Amino acid sequence: MARLTRTLIVACCALLAPLARAEVPTAPDFIHPSWLDTSVDPLKDFYNYANGGFLKANEIPPAYPMWGHTMILNEDNNAFVRKVLEAAAADHTAPAGSELRKLGDFYASGVDEAAVNKAGITPLRVELQHIAALRSTKQLPALLAHLQSIGVNAAFGVGQMQDFTDSTQVIAAIDQAGLGLPDRDYYLKDDARFAAIREFYQGHVARMLEKLGVPASQSKARAAAVFELEKKLAQASMPVEQRRDPHAIYHMTDVAALGNVAPGFDWPAYLQAVGVPPVQRVNVQVPGFFAELSRLYVQVPLATWRDYLDWQLVHGFAAYLSQDLVDENFHYAQQILGTKELRPRWRRVLGTVQGAMGFAVGREYVKQRFTPEAKAQVLEILHGVRAALKDDLETLAWMTPATRAKALEKLSLIEERIGYPDKWRDYSGLQVLHGSYALNVMHANAFENARQLAKIGKPVDRFEWDMYPQEVNAYYDPSMNSINFPAGILQPPFFDATRPAAFNYGAIGAVIGHEITHGFDDEGSQFDGHGNLADWWAPEDKEHFKAGVKCIADLYSSFTIDDGLHLKGELVSGESIADLGGVLLAHRAFQASPGYAKAQSYGGYTPEQQFFLGFGWFWADSMRPEFQRMLATSDPHPPSNYRTIGTLQNVPDFAKAFGPPGTPPVPPRCVVW
């Protein structure tokens, strides 16, 4: 629950004439002229210069909240996964209990729409009966433990995490949770759009309660009470931007003292019921949240608690039940994501099966989609980027020797994970039925919950991955001090072994630099080379670094999305620092690469311009306003256009590459590294 993994994943034309493009044979497969909009001044809006044509030709499909290169590659990967799952479902010779049989049975249970509709809400009946039997707050710990174990986001969360101060060990943690809307701002922000969503949401909760049997005459009032309970949880929740400080969410507490943090709740009984192994201490990530929660146990009527738990149960499983529940759940998603139509059933089921058994599918993916030769090329780029950061750290004028030594040590200890894990996940303990889709989801949730909690009190498994090989993403783990690049993202157009190196350095090279820089962003810089939360900075270095972070935060706070909502600079500063570091490091690595001196122009674009085109193309996507608002509220990643424009404002060589001949490098607005 608590790894702080930093993921990757979104005017004058006269200046275009003197770009000094050499007269060489064009190579449209490399340049993709249809993706460009050369009517845009690249120095003023490189995002639309590089992607304007692509964005116009690739409208967002009705079933999606966003669309672009990342989503297109993701759908291509999913087409492969679909073939694997359909073949598994059709193969009745696979041994019972084998991964292939489980994949096939799980997928078949989901795509059998007639059976799912016939079952209706029956798969939830036993759980609804458990909730209906709640007659005392003393019963809440065991009931919450059971619901959380099957994947219901009830009241708060429990899980495991790598200890921030001893990265070799896994500890137990409890954290804020329990909201039906994406973030506390949806409950609390004084904004017309959020107010409209709140009104819709209460109606949605009422309609869902009616489907569970609540009389229509009572549903609105009971839904309003559920909303007020969630609003109180939201008020007690720590804002996402504050949670970026690891010190803010690390409060080790003796189990015997949990009653002082949240009185009136039988914590030892709860921890045992939910499946946490015997422990002496727990990380209470947000103590203030649990103090308020303990008051709500007493103040909120049991009838409201029952309605709240009913709602959280159906909210968590509606997507796997009959069509009437799926449709109502989709209407809610439309308000949050802006999607226009429901994705086809096979696509929804595929996502569910991957969530349950993604590594079983991943083994098949890497056999066909990621060659040893491709891995070797990626490693060559990665090692060049690492060398560029090493050179930067060794020559930074402002860094004192002691801090420099610690930074270089951390860089030397970063673990590289490319393509797929060395050890594959074991799904032998997962129970998959040939029939009920919702029950299979329930079993998968319970299996994963038990797998995670079983880690508590044991040494950290340094071979485990947090992403499937087929995912189009990447991440840095500060507690592991590792960079992780699944095979799914190491594909065209982000990495292509057949094209000039400049494009690969600008695209996947910047991604690699992004993840390495996370080890030295405002959050990652608080962890040492062994993954422990430790202050390894000299005071004067820390102040210099903080000034650079503040500059980035202020810059991105000035950016707004279409409806005028400002980005949260403090929330997106880490990703923005990593974006900047990624481009700078990849550019230096490209210039230091063996083939740089022999690099050629293509389609009239110099190798330097090719590098920046590769970077700009990576972020090509469009987002629906509702989805963009959700991300601006709660996601640490800036919108893709600002990941391009904001970053390049701080890259001196960009103006030199795309300006008229003789244009000097433009001093950056912000300097972090």
NORNOR-V723521 format. One record per residue. OMEGA is omega in degrees with one decimal (none if undefined). Layout:
BEGIN
((OMEGA) (OMEGA))
END
This chain:
BEGIN
((-164.9) (172.1) (-179.1) (180.0) (-178.6) (-177.2) (177.3) (-173.9) (none) (none) (178.5) (-176.9) (-175.8) (-178.5) (-177.4) (-174.9) (-173.1) (-179.2) (175.9) (178.8) (-178.4) (178.1) (179.8) (178.5) (178.6) (177.3) (-174.2) (178.3) (178.2) (-171.9) (-177.0) (-177.3) (179.7) (178.7) (-171.2) (166.6) (-173.7) (172.3) (-179.5) (175.7) (-177.0) (-178.6) (-179.8) (-179.1) (-176.9) (180.0) (-179.0) (173.3) (-176.6) (-168.3) (-173.3) (179.0) (178.9) (-177.2) (178.6) (-176.9) (-175.5) (177.3) (-179.8) (175.3) (-174.4) (-174.6) (-173.5) (177.6) (179.4) (179.1) (179.7) (-176.9) (-179.2) (-179.1) (179.1) (176.6) (178.8) (179.2) (175.4) (176.2) (179.8) (176.7) (175.3) (-178.8) (179.5) (178.7) (178.8) (-176.4) (179.4) (176.5) (178.7) (179.9) (-178.8) (-177.2) (-178.9) (-179.8) (-178.8) (-178.1) (176.1) (179.7) (178.3) (178.9) (-179.6) (179.1) (179.3) (177.5) (-178.6) (-179.0) (179.6) (-178.7) (-179.7) (180.0) (-178.4) (-177.9) (176.0) (-173.9) (-178.9) (-179.5) (179.1) (179.8) (179.2) (-179.1) (179.8) (-177.7) (-176.6) (-179.0) (-179.5) (-171.8) (-178.1) (-179.4) (177.4) (176.9) (176.5) (-179.4) (-180.0) (-178.2) (179.4) (-177.5) (-178.2) (176.8) (177.9) (178.7) (-174.9) (-177.7) (-178.5) (-179.5) (177.3) (-179.9) (-179.1) (-178.2) (178.4) (-177.7) (178.6) (172.5) (179.9) (-175.4) (-171.5) (169.3) (179.8) (-178.6) (176.0) (179.9) (179.4) (174.8) (173.0) (-176.8) (-178.8) (-176.4) (172.9) (-170.5) (177.3) (-171.9) (176.3) (-178.3) (176.1) (179.5) (171.3) (-170.1) (176.4) (177.7) (170.7) (-178.8) (174.8) (175.6) (-169.9) (-172.2) (-179.0) (180.0) (179.5) (178.3) (-164.8) (-171.8) (179.4) (-172.5) (-173.7) (-178.5) (177.3) (178.9) (178.5) (178.4) (178.5) (179.4) (178.0) (-175.6) (179.6) (175.1) (178.4) (177.8) (179.7) (-179.4) (177.4) (177.9) (177.3) (179.5) (175.5) (176.4) (178.3) (179.5) (-179.5) (-179.7) (-177.7) (-166.7) (-177.2) (-179.4) (-178.8) (175.5) (177.8) (178.6) (176.3) (179.2) (179.9) (176.0) (178.8) (178.6) (177.0) (175.6) (178.6) (179.5) (-179.3) (-176.2) (176.5) (178.1) (-174.9) (-178.5) (177.5) (-179.0) (178.7) (176.5) (-177.1) (177.5) (-176.8) (-176.7) (178.6) (-177.8) (-178.9) (-173.4) (174.7) (178.1) (-180.0) (-178.0) (179.6) (177.5) (176.1) (179.0) (-178.3) (-176.0) (172.7) (-179.2) (-177.2) (-175.0) (178.2) (179.1) (179.6) (-177.3) (177.7) (-177.4) (-176.8) (176.1) (175.4) (177.7) (179.6) (-179.7) (177.2) (-173.6) (-179.9) (172.8) (174.6) (-166.9) (179.4) (-175.8) (-178.8) (178.0) (-176.8) (174.1) (177.4) (-180.0) (179.4) (175.7) (-179.9) (176.0) (-175.1) (-172.2) (-175.3) (179.3) (179.8) (179.1) (178.2) (175.4) (178.9) (178.2) (179.4) (-179.0) (173.6) (-179.3) (-179.3) (177.8) (-177.3) (176.3) (-178.4) (-173.2) (-176.0) (-176.5) (-176.3) (-175.3) (-173.5) (-169.5) (-179.9) (178.0) (176.5) (-178.3) (179.7) (177.2) (178.4) (177.4) (175.3) (-178.8) (178.4) (-179.8) (-175.8) (-172.9) (-179.4) (179.9) (-173.6) (178.6) (-178.8) (175.6) (178.9) (-175.2) (-177.2) (-178.3) (178.9) (-179.3) (178.0) (179.2) (179.7) (-179.1) (176.6) (178.0) (-178.8) (-172.6) (-173.2) (-177.8) (175.0) (175.4) (-175.8) (178.9) (178.0) (-177.8) (-174.5) (177.9) (-173.0) (-169.9) (-176.1) (-174.8) (174.4) (179.9) (177.9) (179.0) (180.0) (178.9) (177.8) (179.2) (177.6) (177.2) (-178.7) (-177.9) (174.5) (178.5) (177.0) (180.0) (178.6) (178.4) (177.5) (178.5) (179.6) (-178.9) (-178.5) (-173.4) (179.9) (-175.3) (-173.2) (-173.5) (179.7) (-173.3) (-177.4) (178.2) (179.3) (-178.7) (179.3) (179.8) (179.5) (176.8) (179.8) (179.1) (-177.9) (-176.5) (179.8) (178.6) (-179.3) (177.2) (-173.8) (169.3) (-171.5) (-177.7) (174.8) (180.0) (-176.4) (-177.1) (-178.8) (179.4) (-176.1) (-179.4) (-178.6) (177.2) (177.6) (179.5) (176.1) (-173.6) (-164.7) (178.4) (-177.6) (178.6) (175.6) (175.7) (179.5) (179.3) (179.2) (177.2) (-178.9) (178.8) (-178.3) (178.1) (179.6) (178.8) (-179.8) (-176.9) (179.8) (178.8) (-172.6) (-180.0) (-178.5) (175.3) (179.9) (174.4) (-174.8) (178.9) (-175.1) (175.8) (176.0) (179.3) (177.3) (-179.6) (-176.8) (-179.4) (176.3) (-175.6) (176.1) (179.2) (170.8) (179.0) (-176.0) (179.2) (175.1) (-169.9) (-177.9) (173.0) (-168.5) (-176.4) (178.5) (179.0) (-176.8) (-179.8) (-177.2) (-175.7) (173.1) (6.1) (-176.6) (173.9) (-179.3) (-175.3) (-175.9) (-174.7) (179.5) (-174.9) (-176.8) (-179.5) (-179.8) (177.2) (-179.3) (-178.5) (-174.9) (176.6) (177.5) (175.7) (178.1) (177.4) (177.1) (-176.2) (176.7) (-179.8) (177.0) (176.1) (-176.3) (175.8) (-174.3) (177.6) (-177.5) (-178.7) (177.9) (179.1) (179.8) (-175.6) (178.8) (177.6) (179.5) (175.1) (-173.1) (-179.9) (-177.9) (-176.7) (167.3) (-175.6) (-178.0) (176.4) (-179.1) (-179.8) (177.5) (179.9) (-179.7) (178.5) (177.3) (178.1) (179.6) (178.4) (178.4) (-178.9) (179.7) (179.4) (-175.8) (173.9) (179.4) (-178.9) (178.2) (171.3) (-167.8) (-176.5) (175.9) (178.7) (-179.8) (171.2) (175.1) (-175.3) (179.8) (-179.7) (-173.8) (-174.5) (-178.7) (179.2) (-179.3) (174.2) (-180.0) (176.0) (-179.3) (178.8) (-179.3) (-179.6) (-178.1) (-178.1) (-179.5) (179.6) (177.7) (179.2) (177.7) (-179.1) (179.6) (-176.2) (-176.5) (-175.1) (-174.0) (-176.6) (-178.9) (-177.6) (-175.8) (170.8) (176.9) (177.9) (-178.9) (-179.4) (-179.9) (176.2) (177.8) (179.1) (176.7) (179.2) (-176.8) (173.3) (176.8) (177.8) (-178.4) (-179.6) (-177.6) (-172.3) (-178.0) (171.2) (174.9) (179.9) (172.7) (-176.8) (-178.8) (-179.8) (178.6) (177.8) (178.2) (-180.0) (179.3) (-178.9) (-167.0) (-173.5) (-179.4) (179.1) (174.6) (172.2) (-172.2) (-179.2) (178.8) (174.8) (176.6) (-174.2) (-178.6) (179.5) (-173.6) (172.9) (-176.2) (178.6) (-173.2) (-173.9) (179.7) (-180.0) (178.5) (-177.9) (-173.1) (176.5) (176.1) (178.8) (179.6) (178.4) (179.9) (173.2) (179.5) (179.6) (-178.9) (175.8) (-177.6) (176.1) (176.3) (177.3) (none))
END
